[in-house]
Amino acid sequence: MQPGRYHFRPRVRWVASPPPGALPPRPVRPVERYTGPPRYPVPPRWGFPNLTWREPTAVPGTPSGYPRPVERVRVLSRNAITVLWFLAGLTLLGAIAEFWRYALLVISRDSALHSDVVAMSDALEIISSLLSVVFGLLAIASVVWWLLVARQAAADENGHEPPRPARQVLLGTLVPGLNLVLAGSVLAELEHAVLRRPVGERPRPSRLVLAWWAAWLLDAVLMVLVIVWRFRDGVQAQADGVFLSGLLDLSAALLAVLTALVVHRVTSLLAPISVDKLRLRRVVEVKGAPAPALRPVRPTTSR
C-alpha cells in the first residue's frame, strides 16, 4: 500500500432544473375564507389505523421495497458466519483424521494394523475432505457476497465511492496468487471505511485483520507444500505429505475462525443494532394526562 494511492471520489447527485423565466408562473389561487370545520350528514367511516408504532411498509416490487445494503449486510453476515463455523469444525475433524493416519503410519513400522482401524481412518479422512471442499466453496461464495454488499453499505454511510471497483475486488479475492496481496488490502480498506476514518489517510489494518492476513498467507504456503509433496516418491515423502495435510487442515480451521470474527466485527460496526432485538411497542394506558379541551361550537355556515 503506497501513500496517495487511495483516491476516494465523493458521491455527487446532479439535479437539473429549468432556469428562471423558462416556465410561466403558476396562477395564484385566492385565499378562501374559513367557514369552520367540515360537517357530515352521517358519522364518517374513515379514519387512521389504531396503531402507534409499526414497521414501515412499502409496495412490493418497487425500488423503495428493496432493502438497503446496510440492512442486507446483517443477513449475509449471519449466513457467512454459520457456514464458516461449520467449515472450521469440518477442517478440524480433517486435521484429526490426518494426524491419526500419520500415527498409524508410524505404528505400522513395527507392528501390523487392524483392518477395521485403517478402514475407519480412511472413511473419516474421505468424508471430512469432501465436506470441507463443499463447505469451503459455500464459504467463499458467502464471504465474497458479504464483502461486496459491505463495501456498498460503507460507501453509502460515508458518502464516497469505494476505492476499488467491484471487478477488481473479485479478481483480487478469487485469482490465486493475486489474492495473497490484494485480499488483505481490500479488507483493510473496508475496515478503514467502516471506522469512518479520514478518506485521505492511509488504511491501517487492525490486529485482527493482520492476524487474518497472516493466516491467509500461511494457509497458501501450506497448500503449495502439500501439492509439491504429493509429487514426491518414497514412503517418507508420503508420510510427510500426510503430516503436512494435517497442518493444512489446522490452518484452514484457524482461517475460518478468523474470517468469522472479522465478518462479525465489520458487521457490528456497520449495523450495530439487530432487528431481532428491537421490540414493537404499543400504548396500553395513559395516566395523569390533562383533560382534552372542549370543542368549539360549530358554526351553522360550515360545510
C-alpha positions in Angstrom: 0.0 0.0 0.0 1.5 3.3 -1.1 0.7 6.7 0.2 -1.6 8.7 -2.1 -2.8 5.6 -3.8 -6.3 5.7 -2.4 -8.5 8.2 -4.2 -12.0 8.5 -2.7 -14.4 10.0 -5.1 -17.3 11.9 -3.3 -20.7 10.9 -4.4 -22.4 13.8 -6.4 -26.0 13.9 -7.4 -26.7 16.1 -10.4 -30.1 17.8 -10.3 -31.4 19.6 -13.4 -33.8 22.5 -13.0 -35.1 25.0 -15.6 -33.6 28.5 -15.5 -35.7 31.3 -14.1 -38.3 32.6 -16.6 -38.4 29.4 -18.7 -41.8 28.3 -17.4 -44.8 30.5 -17.0 -45.6 31.5 -13.4 -48.2 29.5 -11.6 -51.5 31.2 -11.1 -52.1 32.5 -7.6 -55.2 30.9 -6.1 -57.3 33.3 -3.9 -57.3 32.5 -0.2 -60.7 31.1 0.7 -62.4 32.3 3.8 -62.5 29.9 6.7 -66.1 28.7 7.3 -65.4 26.3 10.2 -64.7 22.6 10.4 -66.5 20.2 8.0 -69.9 18.8 8.8 -71.1 15.4 7.7 -74.7 14.2 7.5 -73.7 10.9 9.0 -70.7 9.8 11.1 -67.7 9.2 8.8 -66.5 5.7 8.3 -62.9 6.6 7.5 -60.1 7.2 10.0 -56.4 6.5 10.8 -55.4 2.9 11.8 -55.3 2.2 15.5 -51.5 1.9 15.6 -48.9 4.0 17.4 -45.7 2.3 16.3 -45.4 -0.1 13.4 -42.9 -1.2 10.8 -42.7 1.0 7.6 -44.4 -0.6 4.7 -43.7 -0.3 1.0 -45.2 -1.6 -2.2 -43.5 -4.9 -3.2 -41.7 -4.7 -6.5 -40.9 -1.0 -6.2 -37.4 0.4 -5.5 -38.5 1.5 -2.1 -39.3 -2.1 -1.2 -35.7 -3.3 -1.8 -33.7 -3.4 1.4 -30.7 -1.1 1.7 -27.1 -2.6 1.7 -26.8 -1.8 5.4 -29.9 -3.9 6.0 -28.7 -6.8 3.9 -25.2 -6.9 5.5 -26.5 -8.4 8.7 -28.4 -11.2 7.0 -25.5 -12.0 4.7 -23.1 -12.0 7.6 -25.3 -14.4 9.6 -25.2 -16.9 6.7 -21.5 -16.5 6.2 -20.6 -16.9 9.8 -22.7 -20.0 10.1 -21.0 -21.6 7.1 -17.6 -20.6 8.4 -18.1 -22.2 11.8 -19.3 -25.4 10.1 -16.1 -25.2 7.9 -13.9 -24.7 10.9 -15.4 -27.8 12.6 -15.0 -29.9 9.4 -11.4 -28.9 8.8 -10.6 -29.6 12.5 -12.1 -33.0 12.1 -10.0 -33.5 8.9 -6.8 -32.5 10.8 -7.6 -35.1 13.5 -8.1 -37.7 10.7 -4.8 -36.8 9.0 -2.8 -36.9 12.3 -4.5 -40.2 13.1 -3.4 -41.6 9.8 0.1 -40.3 10.4 0.2 -42.1 13.8 -1.0 -45.3 12.1 1.9 -45.0 9.6 4.3 -44.6 12.5 2.9 -47.6 14.3 2.8 -49.7 11.2 6.6 -49.6 11.0 6.9 -52.1 14.0 3.6 -53.9 14.1 0.6 -54.8 11.9 -2.6 -52.7 11.9 -6.1 -54.0 12.2 -8.1 -53.6 9.0 -11.1 -52.0 10.8 -8.9 -49.3 12.3 -7.4 -48.5 8.9 -10.9 -48.5 7.2 -12.3 -46.2 9.9 -9.3 -43.8 9.4 -9.8 -43.8 5.7 -13.5 -43.2 5.9 -13.1 -40.3 8.3 -10.5 -38.7 6.1 -12.5 -39.0 2.9 -15.8 -37.8 4.5 -14.1 -34.8 6.2 -12.2 -33.9 3.0 -15.3 -34.0 0.8 -17.4 -32.0 3.2 -14.6 -29.5 3.7 -14.4 -28.8 0.0 -18.2 -28.3 -0.3 -18.4 -26.0 2.7 -15.2 -24.2 1.5 -16.9 -23.3 -1.7 -20.0 -22.2 0.1 -17.9 -20.1 2.5 -16.0 -18.4 -0.4 -19.3 -17.5 -2.1 -21.0 -16.2 1.0 -18.0 -14.2 2.2 -17.4 -12.6 -1.2 -21.1 -11.7 -1.5 -21.0 -10.2 2.0 -17.8 -8.3 1.1 -19.4 -6.6 -1.9 -22.5 -5.6 0.0 -20.5 -4.4 3.0 -18.3 -2.2 0.7 -21.5 -0.7 -0.8 -23.0 -0.1 2.7 -19.8 1.6 3.9 -19.8 3.8 0.9 -23.4 4.8 1.4 -22.7 5.7 5.0 -19.6 7.8 4.2 -20.9 9.4 1.1 -17.8 8.4 -1.0 -17.3 5.8 -3.7 -15.3 2.7 -2.8 -11.5 3.0 -3.6 -11.7 -0.1 -5.9 -14.3 -1.2 -8.4 -16.2 -4.4 -7.8 -14.4 -6.2 -10.7 -11.0 -5.5 -9.1 -12.3 -6.8 -5.8 -13.5 -10.0 -7.4 -10.2 -10.5 -9.2 -8.2 -9.7 -6.1 -10.0 -12.2 -3.9 -10.6 -15.1 -6.3 -7.5 -15.2 -8.5 -4.8 -17.5 -6.9 -1.5 -15.6 -6.3 -3.1 -12.2 -6.8 -5.3 -12.7 -3.8 -2.3 -13.1 -1.4 -1.7 -9.4 -1.7 -5.0 -7.8 -2.6 -7.3 -9.7 -0.3 -5.8 -8.2 2.8 -5.7 -4.7 1.2 -9.4 -4.9 0.3 -10.2 -6.0 3.8 -8.1 -3.2 5.3 -9.8 -0.6 3.1 -13.2 -1.9 4.2 -12.3 -1.6 7.8 -10.9 1.9 7.2 -14.2 3.0 5.7 -16.3 1.3 8.4 -14.4 3.1 11.1 -15.1 6.4 9.3 -11.5 7.5 9.3 -10.4 10.3 7.0 -10.7 9.4 3.4 -7.2 10.8 2.5 -5.5 8.8 5.3 -3.7 5.6 4.5 -5.5 2.5 5.8 -4.0 1.0 8.9 -5.2 -2.6 9.5 -6.1 -3.7 13.0 -4.6 -6.6 14.8 -7.5 -8.8 13.8 -7.1 -8.0 10.1 -3.3 -8.5 10.3 -3.9 -11.9 12.0 -6.3 -12.8 9.3 -3.8 -11.8 6.6 -1.1 -13.9 8.3 -3.4 -16.9 8.5 -4.3 -16.4 4.8 -0.6 -16.4 3.8 0.1 -19.4 6.0 -2.7 -21.4 4.5 -1.5 -20.6 1.0 2.1 -21.7 1.8 1.0 -25.0 3.3 -1.3 -25.7 0.4 1.7 -25.2 -2.0 3.8 -27.5 0.1 1.1 -30.2 0.2 0.8 -30.1 -3.6 4.6 -30.3 -4.1 4.9 -33.2 -1.6 2.2 -35.2 -3.4 4.5 -35.5 -6.4 7.5 -36.9 -4.5 8.3 -40.6 -4.3 9.1 -42.7 -1.3 7.4 -43.8 1.9 8.8 -41.0 3.9 7.6 -38.4 1.4 4.1 -39.8 1.6 4.2 -39.8 5.4 5.4 -36.1 5.3 2.6 -35.3 2.9 0.0 -36.7 5.4 1.5 -34.6 8.2 1.5 -31.5 6.1 -2.1 -32.2 5.2 -3.0 -32.2 8.9 -1.2 -28.9 9.3 -3.1 -27.5 6.3 -6.4 -28.5 7.8 -5.4 -26.8 11.1 -4.5 -23.6 9.3 -7.8 -23.8 7.3 -9.7 -24.1 10.6 -7.8 -21.1 12.0 -8.5 -19.1 8.9 -12.2 -19.9 9.0 -12.5 -18.8 12.7 -10.6 -15.5 12.0 -12.8 -14.8 8.9 -15.9 -15.3 11.0 -14.5 -12.9 13.6 -13.7 -10.3 11.0 -17.1 -10.6 9.4 -18.8 -10.2 12.8 -16.7 -7.2 13.8 -17.2 -5.3 10.5 -21.0 -6.1 10.5 -21.3 -4.9 14.1 -19.7 -1.6 13.2 -21.9 -1.2 10.1 -25.2 -2.3 11.7 -24.8 -2.3 15.5 -28.5 -2.8 16.3 -30.0 -6.0 15.2 -33.6 -6.0 14.1 -34.3 -9.1 16.3 -33.5 -7.1 19.4 -36.0 -4.3 18.6 -39.3 -4.6 20.4 -42.6 -3.3 19.0 -44.3 -1.1 21.5 -47.9 0.0 21.8 -49.9 2.3 24.1 -51.8 0.3 26.7 -52.9 3.0 29.1 -52.4 6.8 29.7 -52.4 8.1 33.3 -52.3 11.7 34.5 -52.9 13.2 31.1 -54.8 16.6 31.1 -58.4 16.5 30.0 -59.0 17.5 26.4 -60.2 20.9 25.6 -63.8 21.4 24.7 -64.7 21.6 21.1 -65.9 25.0 19.9 -69.5 25.3 18.7 -69.7 24.5 15.0 -71.0 27.5 13.0 -74.2 26.8 11.1 -72.5 28.1 7.9 -69.8 25.4 7.9 -69.7 22.8 5.2 
